[in-house]
């Protein structure tokens, strides 16, 4: 990774002179209220790190401010993200003057983040749409940093930039995405996704063999309380999530499955499939990157490890995408081939199945 992907942070100083008449208020509450987009967790963190001084001295988060106090808060913030148009080849399966459909490869982020500033789909789209000048996006310095992706509304709502992503897929998930070229098309496509009138089918290899050939997974999804970069099915809170599944092919210790999204939550298929006991093959975030079934079988263990080495990612592909064209009202449906790593893994698993049956 290039060094410029992780540029040095910039120090920003916030100063507050507490006026007469200020009522007693906790230090963390005051800063959360006074700094734009600050979160209480982030504020508490900088206070505990000694980055906040009151009258020249560090204080606890519970310190009650009073008239005459001078508060100095030093925050290290990420420098602005430069959205640089990059001449990156795109696998475009459809394009007209209103929108395009692209088949995203594994390893490409959809849009830039704090630690991933270049080489994204947005960078490629900017170039494809004819932009050549970089666009600077200022980042909030007192907001939560766990999301390591920037808020796309900061630049998608600009009149100068129109790579209007209507939906997203994860960095290591492959497959189809629709991109709007203007605000009107974006609005109409977004409404279709919200109203669940689009068709989205994902194909995946999972660990284990599901008991049922078809089924529905329901469970609210939100940030995992154990890992803020992961998501989980929550008993309380979270957002409603519904996923339908169908088994396409069963192997000795894995299965090839089709998933249909009824909602569009972050990591939805990865979380829901794991929730019913079938983690996605190769998914390092959710524990699918090790041999979970059949480790006692030497022949399978060798094949499974070879498949994991080939993929180095979750085996998930957004294969089918359908929607109504916002301008022509034509019903469009697009299909894509499985990527080569998934095809190779399936072939090896099928061969293992055949050899196991012949030995019996």
Secondary structure by P-SEA (a helix, b strand, c coil): cccccccbbbbbbbbbbbccccccccaaaaaaaccccccaaaaaaaaaacccccccccccccccccccbbbbbbbbbbccccccccccccccccccccccccccccccccccccccccccaaaaaaaaacccbbbbbbbbccccccccccccccccccccccccccccccccccbbbbbbccaaaaaaaaaaaaaccbbbbbbbccccccccccbbbbbbbccccccccccccccccccbbbbbbbbccccccbbbbbbbbcccccaaaaaaaaaacccccccccccccccccccccaaaaaaaaaaaaacccccccccbbbbcccccccbbbbbbcccaaaaaaaaaaaaaaaaaaaac
